[in-house]
Amino acid sequence: MLIEITFNIKEIRKRQGVSIRYLAKISGVSRSEISGIEAGKIMPTIYTICYLAVALGVDARDLFDYKCPT
């Protein structure tokens, strides 16, 4: 069984008017890692998700969606 996970980081970041550079600075996550996550090329760890959530002022659950196969 595969679970499809997508991330809402870019949408939330842009809605808040936050650049990748600034998000990297306040979260401690590198710009390249944030870009990779937003592009779907990098699967972040739970720690990374938590750092980004705190920096964006949202619940970690708001940063991702998942779908289980039916």
N, CA, C and O atoms as a DFTB+ gen file, in Angstrom:
280 C
 N C O
     1  1       0.844      -1.177       0.000
     2  2       0.000       0.000       0.000
     3  2       0.890       1.241       0.000
     4  3       1.782       1.374       0.837
     5  1       0.644       2.131      -0.930
     6  2       1.388       3.384      -1.011
     7  2       0.497       4.536      -0.589
     8  3      -0.678       4.598      -0.950
     9  1       1.070       5.440       0.175
    10  2       0.350       6.643       0.581
    11  2       0.954       7.806      -0.185
    12  3       2.168       8.010      -0.157
    13  1       0.120       8.562      -0.864
    14  2       0.588       9.714      -1.621
    15  2       0.606      10.931      -0.700
    16  3      -0.412      11.301      -0.115
    17  1       1.781      11.544      -0.582
    18  2       1.924      12.720       0.278
    19  2       2.314      13.915      -0.584
    20  3       3.240      13.837      -1.392
    21  1       1.609      15.000      -0.405
    22  2       1.966      16.255      -1.067
    23  2       2.113      17.321       0.005
    24  3       1.519      17.224       1.078
    25  1       2.901      18.324      -0.291
    26  2       3.188      19.350       0.697
    27  2       2.611      20.696       0.284
    28  3       2.664      21.072      -0.886
    29  1       2.061      21.415       1.253
    30  2       1.435      22.716       1.041
    31  2       2.354      23.865       1.454
    32  3       1.901      24.999       1.610
    33  1       3.611      23.580       1.626
    34  2       4.540      24.581       2.151
    35  2       4.599      25.805       1.250
    36  3       4.530      26.935       1.733
    37  1       4.727      25.591      -0.051
    38  2       4.844      26.717      -0.979
    39  2       3.587      27.579      -0.940
    40  3       3.670      28.806      -0.909
    41  1       2.425      26.932      -0.944
    42  2       1.160      27.673      -0.916
    43  2       1.045      28.524       0.351
    44  3       0.688      29.700       0.282
    45  1       1.342      27.936       1.486
    46  2       1.253      28.666       2.766
    47  2       2.298      29.773       2.814
    48  3       2.009      30.893       3.235
    49  1       3.510      29.454       2.383
    50  2       4.607      30.436       2.384
    51  2       4.243      31.642       1.526
    52  3       4.412      32.785       1.951
    53  1       3.744      31.387       0.322
    54  2       3.398      32.491      -0.582
    55  2       2.210      33.293      -0.062
    56  3       2.185      34.518      -0.183
    57  1       1.231      32.611       0.515
    58  2       0.067      33.303       1.077
    59  2       0.499      34.278       2.165
    60  3      -0.097      35.343       2.325
    61  1       1.538      33.908       2.911
    62  2       2.036      34.759       3.991
    63  2       3.044      35.798       3.494
    64  3       3.489      36.653       4.260
    65  1       3.402      35.720       2.212
    66  2       4.356      36.676       1.663
    67  2       5.785      36.439       2.124
    68  3       6.574      37.378       2.233
    69  1       6.115      35.188       2.393
    70  2       7.441      34.834       2.912
    71  2       8.281      34.256       1.772
    72  3       7.819      33.376       1.044
    73  1       9.494      34.740       1.617
    74  2      10.397      34.198       0.596
    75  2      11.055      32.917       1.113
    76  3      11.080      32.655       2.316
    77  1      11.582      32.132       0.183
    78  2      12.313      30.927       0.585
    79  2      13.522      31.333       1.429
    80  3      13.832      30.680       2.426
    81  1      14.190      32.390       1.040
    82  2      15.377      32.854       1.773
    83  2      15.034      33.180       3.229
    84  3      15.749      32.783       4.149
    85  1      13.925      33.910       3.425
    86  2      13.527      34.287       4.783
    87  2      13.070      33.056       5.575
    88  3      13.403      32.915       6.751
    89  1      12.308      32.170       4.930
    90  2      11.869      30.951       5.613
    91  2      13.072      30.114       6.039
    92  3      13.082      29.541       7.128
    93  1      14.073      30.048       5.187
    94  2      15.292      29.310       5.540
    95  2      15.961      29.939       6.759
    96  3      16.420      29.236       7.660
    97  1      16.010      31.247       6.776
    98  2      16.655      31.955       7.886
    99  2      15.935      31.708       9.211
   100  3      16.579      31.433      10.223
   101  1      14.600      31.806       9.210
   102  2      13.881      31.680      10.474
   103  2      13.628      30.235      10.900
   104  3      13.342      29.976      12.069
   105  1      13.733      29.290       9.956
   106  2      13.469      27.888      10.292
   107  2      14.736      27.088      10.552
   108  3      14.705      26.080      11.257
   109  1      15.858      27.540       9.981
   110  2      17.089      26.768      10.098
   111  2      17.191      25.668       9.053
   112  3      18.126      24.868       9.088
   113  1      16.241      25.618       8.122
   114  2      16.251      24.642       7.027
   115  2      16.848      25.346       5.809
   116  3      16.500      26.490       5.520
   117  1      17.739      24.670       5.100
   118  2      18.418      25.331       3.977
   119  2      17.456      25.679       2.843
   120  3      16.417      25.045       2.657
   121  1      17.844      26.716       2.091
   122  2      17.032      27.132       0.940
   123  2      16.894      26.008      -0.061
   124  3      15.816      25.797      -0.616
   125  1      17.982      25.277      -0.302
   126  2      17.927      24.190      -1.285
   127  2      16.994      23.077      -0.830
   128  3      16.309      22.470      -1.653
   129  1      16.961      22.805       0.464
   130  2      16.058      21.771       0.960
   131  2      14.601      22.219       0.839
   132  3      13.743      21.433       0.436
   133  1      14.320      23.466       1.183
   134  2      12.957      23.985       1.054
   135  2      12.516      23.938      -0.408
   136  3      11.396      23.521      -0.705
   137  1      13.383      24.361      -1.314
   138  2      13.063      24.323      -2.745
   139  2      12.794      22.901      -3.206
   140  3      11.854      22.652      -3.960
   141  1      13.616      21.976      -2.753
   142  2      13.445      20.571      -3.124
   143  2      12.143      19.987      -2.613
   144  3      11.482      19.219      -3.312
   145  1      11.777      20.349      -1.400
   146  2      10.514      19.873      -0.825
   147  2       9.349      20.445      -1.624
   148  3       8.424      19.722      -1.994
   149  1       9.400      21.745      -1.885
   150  2       8.319      22.385      -2.631
   151  2       8.185      21.822      -4.041
   152  3       7.082      21.776      -4.585
   153  1       9.291      21.396      -4.635
   154  2       9.275      20.832      -5.986
   155  2       8.916      19.346      -5.995
   156  3       8.747      18.751      -7.059
   157  1       8.801      18.753      -4.814
   158  2       8.475      17.332      -4.737
   159  2       9.658      16.412      -4.964
   160  3       9.478      15.221      -5.216
   161  1      10.874      16.952      -4.879
   162  2      12.080      16.166      -5.111
   163  2      12.695      15.630      -3.824
   164  3      13.487      14.688      -3.855
   165  1      12.329      16.231      -2.695
   166  2      12.886      15.833      -1.394
   167  2      11.733      15.501      -0.456
   168  3      10.761      16.252      -0.365
   169  1      11.846      14.374       0.238
   170  2      10.886      14.000       1.269
   171  2      11.454      14.468       2.613
   172  3      12.461      13.933       3.076
   173  1      10.820      15.455       3.238
   174  2      11.362      15.999       4.492
   175  2      11.159      15.043       5.666
   176  3      10.255      14.207       5.666
   177  1      12.020      15.193       6.655
   178  2      11.844      14.434       7.892
   179  2      10.758      15.113       8.722
   180  3      10.378      16.250       8.443
   181  1      10.273      14.432       9.716
   182  2       9.269      15.032      10.602
   183  2       9.854      16.242      11.318
   184  3       9.135      17.197      11.612
   185  1      11.147      16.208      11.599
   186  2      11.797      17.344      12.253
   187  2      11.771      18.579      11.351
   188  3      11.494      19.688      11.808
   189  1      12.062      18.371      10.069
   190  2      12.039      19.477       9.114
   191  2      10.641      20.059       9.006
   192  3      10.468      21.278       8.981
   193  1       9.643      19.188       8.941
   194  2       8.259      19.647       8.877
   195  2       7.926      20.489      10.104
   196  3       7.277      21.528       9.987
   197  1       8.365      20.050      11.270
   198  2       8.097      20.800      12.507
   199  2       8.804      22.147      12.507
   200  3       8.216      23.149      12.913
   201  1      10.053      22.190      12.061
   202  2      10.779      23.467      12.001
   203  2      10.071      24.445      11.074
   204  3       9.922      25.622      11.402
   205  1       9.634      23.957       9.913
   206  2       8.944      24.816       8.956
   207  2       7.596      25.280       9.502
   208  3       7.221      26.439       9.329
   209  1       6.876      24.386      10.154
   210  2       5.570      24.738      10.720
   211  2       5.709      25.834      11.774
   212  3       4.950      26.804      11.774
   213  1       6.669      25.678      12.658
   214  2       6.884      26.689      13.695
   215  2       7.249      28.025      13.052
   216  3       6.728      29.068      13.446
   217  1       8.133      27.992      12.075
   218  2       8.561      29.225      11.417
   219  2       7.390      29.914      10.703
   220  3       7.327      31.143      10.663
   221  1       6.468      29.129      10.142
   222  2       5.324      29.695       9.435
   223  2       4.135      29.973      10.363
   224  3       3.146      30.576       9.946
   225  1       4.237      29.531      11.622
   226  2       3.165      29.775      12.589
   227  2       1.913      28.958      12.323
   228  3       0.798      29.412      12.580
   229  1       2.104      27.731      11.801
   230  2       0.967      26.853      11.522
   231  2       1.179      25.512      12.194
   232  3       2.280      25.202      12.651
   233  1       0.133      24.726      12.252
   234  2       0.226      23.363      12.763
   235  2       0.940      22.511      11.715
   236  3       0.721      22.696      10.518
   237  1       1.777      21.597      12.142
   238  2       2.517      20.747      11.204
   239  2       1.577      20.009      10.255
   240  3       1.928      19.782       9.097
   241  1       0.406      19.636      10.721
   242  2      -0.559      18.929       9.859
   243  2      -1.018      19.778       8.693
   244  3      -1.457      19.244       7.675
   245  1      -0.923      21.100       8.824
   246  2      -1.330      21.991       7.735
   247  2      -0.344      21.963       6.562
   248  3      -0.676      22.403       5.461
   249  1       0.853      21.451       6.794
   250  2       1.877      21.471       5.758
   251  2       1.804      20.308       4.788
   252  3       2.480      20.326       3.759
   253  1       1.006      19.301       5.087
   254  2       0.924      18.197       4.139
   255  2      -0.460      17.602       4.048
   256  3      -1.267      17.687       4.974
   257  1      -0.706      17.000       2.909
   258  2      -1.938      16.255       2.642
   259  2      -1.525      14.843       2.265
   260  3      -0.451      14.635       1.701
   261  1      -2.359      13.890       2.569
   262  2      -2.054      12.535       2.143
   263  2      -3.316      11.837       1.699
   264  3      -4.418      12.144       2.152
   265  1      -3.124      10.883       0.793
   266  2      -4.231      10.101       0.271
   267  2      -3.875       8.634       0.392
   268  3      -2.804       8.207      -0.040
   269  1      -4.765       7.874       0.973
   270  2      -4.609       6.440       1.038
   271  2      -5.371       5.826      -0.139
   272  3      -6.453       6.297      -0.489
   273  1      -4.814       4.786      -0.746
   274  2      -5.524       4.161      -1.854
   275  2      -6.849       3.552      -1.387
   276  3      -6.957       3.048      -0.269
   277  1      -7.829       3.609      -2.245
   278  2      -9.133       3.042      -1.880
   279  2      -9.342       1.695      -2.491
   280  3     -10.387       1.079      -2.285
